[in-house]
Amino acid sequence: MFKATVMYPPTSSARFDMAYYIDKHMPMVKAKIGASCVGFTVDSGIAGGAPGSPAPYMAIGALLFESMDAFGAAMAAHGSEIMADVANYTDSQPVMQISEVKAG
């Protein structure tokens, strides 16, 4: 299993529309990846390493998928559309990591 994690660091304006991200963006991305995508999670940052400290990310989205080939093909075909949608919910520059899930 593989995971694409997208992290959104806070910005001076700190704009992030969580409802849009959960209800529109993530389902659209999941649909574009297709059957290989087995689900997604969305985290809303509330604190850093200690209660009351600022969260290093406003939000973190993760997509779980079975095939790197399917993910790569979907991103090649739909990546520009997916990235163009980012402006609809945030002004933050996302940081992305793709991982192989080893446990869990």
N, C-alpha and C positions, 0 to 999 in steps of 0.2 A: 504494500500500500504506500502511496505517496501523498504528500501534503504541500499545498501552496499556501504560505502564510503571508498576509499583507498587513503591514503595521503602519499606522498613521500617527506620526509625531505631532505634538501640538505646535501651533503657529501663533503668531501675535494676535491674529483675529480668532483663532481657535474655533473655526466653523466646521461642524460635522453634523449632518442630518442623519441621525441614527435610524429613524423610521424609514427614510428613503433607502438607506443602505440595506436594511433587513428586508423590507417589503418589495423592493424593486431591483436594486443592483445585484445582490447576491443570488436571487433566483434566476436573473437573466444570465449571469455568468455560469451558474450550474447548468442551465439549459443549453448554453453554447458548448460546454464541454461534453454534454451528452451522457449516455448511459454509464460511461466510465466514472463519472462523478457520483460518489455514494453519499455525499452530504456536505454540509458546511456548518461552521460555528461562527458566532460573532461575540466578541468580548468588548465591553465598555470599560475603559480604564478609570479606576477610582483612586488608586494610590500607587506609590512606588514601593520600595523595599520596606518601608515602615508606615504604619497608619498615619495619615495626615500629610505625608510627603507627596509631591506631585507625581502623577502617573507619567511614565516616559512615553506612553502612547495614548492618544484619545480613544482609539479603537484598534482592534486586531480582528481580521477576518481570516478564516482558514477554510480551504476546500480540500476534501479528501477524495482521492481518485485512485483507480486501480491501474491505470496504464499511462506511463510517461509519453508513449507514442500518441495516444488519444489526446492528452493534455497539450502536447506540442502542436499537434495538428489543429486543435481548436484555437490555440493562441495565434497560430500563423494565420488562420482564416478570420478570426474575430477579435484579435488583440487590439487593433486600432479602435474598434467600436467599444470594446470594454473600457479601454483607457479614456476615451472621449467622454464616457459617462461619469468619470470621477468628478468632474467639475460640478455635476448636479448635486453632490452631497458634501464636498469638502474643498478647502483651499490648501490642504496639507499635501506634501509630496510623499506618496507612499513608498515604503521600503518593502521589497519582496524577497522571500526566501523559499526555495523548493527543497523539501526534505524527503528522505525515505524514512517511513515510520518503522521503528525497530521493535517497539513494544506497545502494549495497550490495546 
